């Protein structure tokens, strides 16, 4: 059964009534986030959107950073742009999924543990696979209300699936765990790898285990511990910038190469693609001295304007920490 996510307007002091099969969650930490003036706007929005779509406040809101490869084998890091997931537990075996990115494609689905998954909008297939894997492991077999929202779209060129999957897994495991019990991130990493083997496990581990100002060095040996290495451009007077081109997919490789060449001539130190095996490429990460930021941006913008091409989008990237619960 499919239903729209519903209109999302400014948060007010009035709470919608809880629906049948729901568990009362207003006393949990996520319940008043929509009305907390000091909270990040994204987290306020995702908390309110769950109320608007599903009729009750979240029991928890989790944020998960976008992540990227560093261009060297096994090195990954998290970016200071988040995806958020708000969740509330159910007891009737139903999952209700919504996203502001897909406002007409919210859906109510039975949570089945085996057999083919129920028909669902394309965007909901991966969250449903996560919910099913969690339920098999003992988290959330009674169902969940869930709302997911990112701060970036796919046009930015960073992978959107892995941070969303991790945010969903952490939020659902949290609201179905015992009081004071923290989600087991290692277990969740394994569950996600099994449920969605086509995803990028390195990016997932960056989302789950990153540290601010550090890159995560992943070992090819599954039993070896991951290690952290210093990677903090801001601390050394540098900037890390994501340059995303626009236009037809067939033109992007050529346009990205041109943007990199312009950036290097203007003083950029290095450039690399943020993902592995993702086509078509939309963006590159560029490392440059802070003093050359304006010159690099101007050089790239001038080249694209002179050729009548859309000017690429520039996003400053901070090397951030791992996914966390938003209190």
N, C-alpha and C positions, 0 to 999 in steps of 0.2 A: 504494500500500500504506500503510495507516495503523496506527500503533502508539501505545500510551500513552506519556506522557512518563516514567513510572516514578516510584517512590517517592523523595522527597527528604528525607533526614534530615540530622543534623549531620555536617559534614565530618570525615573521619578521615584517618589517614595512609596508607590503602590506596587505590591507584589501580586502577580497572577496566582490563581489558585492551583494547587498541586493536582496532577492528573491521576487517574486510577492506575494502580500498579507502581506508583512512584514511592520513593522513600523520602520523608521529610529531611531537608538538608540545610535549612536556613541557619542552623547553629554551627555549621562547619565553617572553616576559615574562608572558603571562597564565596560564601553566601552574600556578604555585603560589599564585595569588591566593585560591583557596578556603581555603587553610590559613594565610593571613597574618593574624595576630590584629589587626594595626593597620589593616587595610583596612576600608573602609566595608562594613557588613553587606549592603547590596544587591549590591555587586559580588562579595563572597565568595559570596553565595547564587547569583547567576547563573552564576558560574564552576563552582561545585559542581553546579548543576542540569544544566549541559551534560554534565558527567562522568556524572551519574546517568542521564541520558536516553540518551546516545550512547556511553558507554563510554570516553571519553578526555578529557583536559583541554583547555581552550581555548588557542589560540595568541595570542589577543588578546581583551581586554574593553574595550568603548567605552561611555562614558556620553554621553547627549544630553539637554539640558534641555528641559522643557516650555517653550512659548513663548506669547506673547499680544500682541494689538494694544493700543495705548494710547488708542484712541478718536479719534486724529487721523489723517488720511490718510497712509499710508506709514510710520507709526511702529510698530515692533515691538521687543520685548525678550524676553529669556530669563528664566525663573524658576528659583529654586534648588531645584527638585525634578527628579530625573533618571529617565530610562529607560535601561536597560542592555542591551547585546547582547554575548554571548560567541560566538566563532566559531572553527572549526578547519577547515583546508582538506582536501578529499578529492581523489581522482584517478580515481574511477569514474563520474563524471557523475551522482551522486545528491546530492540535498539532503535533509537530515533536519532538520525544524523542530519546536521545542517551546517551550512557555511555561508557567510556573507559573499564569498566569491562565487557562489552558485545559488542565488536567492530563490530561484524557482524550482530547485532540485533537491529540497529536503526530502527525507524518506523515512518511513517506519518499516522495519524489517524484523522478521522472526530470527532469533539467534539460534541457528542450527549448528551442531558441532561436527556433522559429517554430511557427505553428499554434496551435490552442486550447490553453490551459494544462490540465494534468491536473486531475482532480477532487481537491479538497482541502477541509478544514474552512474555514469562512468566515473565521476569524481569520488563516489562513495565506495568503490570496489576495494581500494587499498585500506581505508579505515575499517571496513567490514572484515577484511582478512585479518587485520590486527586484533579486532575484537574477538573473532572466532579463535585465534591462537591463544589469546589470553584466557578465554573461557575454558578451553581444553586444559590449560595449566592451573585452573582453579580460581581465576580472577574474573568475576563478572558474568557468571553463567545466568544470573537473574536478569541481565539486561542493563543498558546504560542509555542515558540521554547525553548527547555529545554535540558540541559545536566547535568547529575548527576555523581558524582564520590566520593568514600570514600577513606580514608587513610588506612583502615583496611579491610580485607576480613572476611567472616564468620568463617574462620579457627581460628581467634583470640578468638572467643567465646563470644564476646560482640554482642548484638542485632544490626543488621544492618538496619532493616526495619524502626524503629521509627525515628532515626536521618535523614534518607533519606526523609521520609514523611514530617518531619517538615521543612527541608531545602527547599523542593519543595514548600510547602504551603507558606512559608515566601517569597520566591523569586517571586512566581507567584502573590501573593497578592500585593507585593511591586510594580512590574512593571505595574500592572493594576490599581493601586490606583492613586488618585490625587496627584499633586505636594505637597511635604512636609507632606503627610499623612503616618503615620506609620501603619504597619499591626497590627490588633487587635489580640494579642496572645490568649486571652481567647476565642474569637470567633473561632480562628483556632483550638484550642484544642478541642472544641465541634464539629467542622466540621469533624476533623480527627476521633474522637471517633465514630461519626455516620457513616462515610464512610467506615471505616475499623475497625469494632468492635472486630475483632480477635486480634488486636494489644494490646500492653501493654500501657495503658493510663498513668500509673505511670512513665514509662520511657519517654513518650512524654512530660509530664509536667516537668520532669527534663531537657530535651532538651530545652524547651521553657522558663523556669523560674529559672534555676540554678544560683547559685552565687559561685564565686571562694572561696574555703576554707570553704564551707557550704554544709550541706546536707539539702534536702527538706523533711519536714515531712508532709505527705499528710493525710488529715482528711477523715474519712469514710462519713462524712456529706458533701454533695455536696455544700452547701451554706456557709460552714465555710472556712475561709481563710487558705491557706497553710502557714506553719511556717518554719523558717530556724533554724538549730542548727549547732553549730561549728563542723566541720569535716575537719581537715587540718593536715594530718599525718606529712608533712614536717615541720610544725611549732613546733611539739613536738619531733623532732628527729627520726621520723619513716618513713617508706616507704610503699607505697601501690603498690603491684606488681601483675599483671595478669599472671598466669601460665597456658598456653594452651598446652594440650597434642595432640599428633598426632597419627594416626593409625586408625584402624577399629572402627566404631561407637560402636560395641558391647563391645569393650575392654575399652572404655573411662572411664566409672564409676570406674572400678577397678584401672585403671592407675591414675586417678585423686586422688582417695583415697590414693594410695601409695605415690603420690607426696606430698599430704598434710601431711601424717605421717612423711615423710623425712624432710619436712620443719619445722614441729613442733619440732622434735628432734634436729634440728640445730638452734632453737631459735625463730621461728615464733610465733607470739602472737595469731593470730586467722586466720581463713580461711572460706570463704563462696562462694556460687555460685552467679554470677552476675545477673542472670535472675530468672524469676519465670515461671514454666510450660514450659520451653524450652527443648526439647529433640532432639537429644542426647546432653548431656552436653559436652562441649569442654574445659572448663576452670574453674578455681577458682581464687578468689581474696585473696591475702595473705597480712596480715598486719604484719610487722616485724620491730624491731629496725634497724635503718640505719647501725649500726655497725655490724649487723649480715647478711647484704645483701649478701656479697660475700660467707660467709659460707653456707647460705641456698641454693644459686644457685649451689655451688659446690656439696653439699650433694645430691640434687635432680639429678643433671647431672650425678654424679658418679653411683647412684643407677640405673638409666635408661641405662647408657652405659654398666654396668656390666651385665645387663640382655639382652643385645642386642636389646634394644628398642630405638626408636628415642627420643633424648633428648627434653624435653618440651621447648617451647618458653617462654621467660620472657619479659614482657612489663612493664615499669614503668608507673604508672598512677598518674597524677596530678589531683586534684579536681578542676574542671574548671567552668567557667561561662556559661551562656546560649548562644543560637544561636544568631548570629549577622550578620549585613550586612558588607561585606568587601569593604572598600573604597579604 
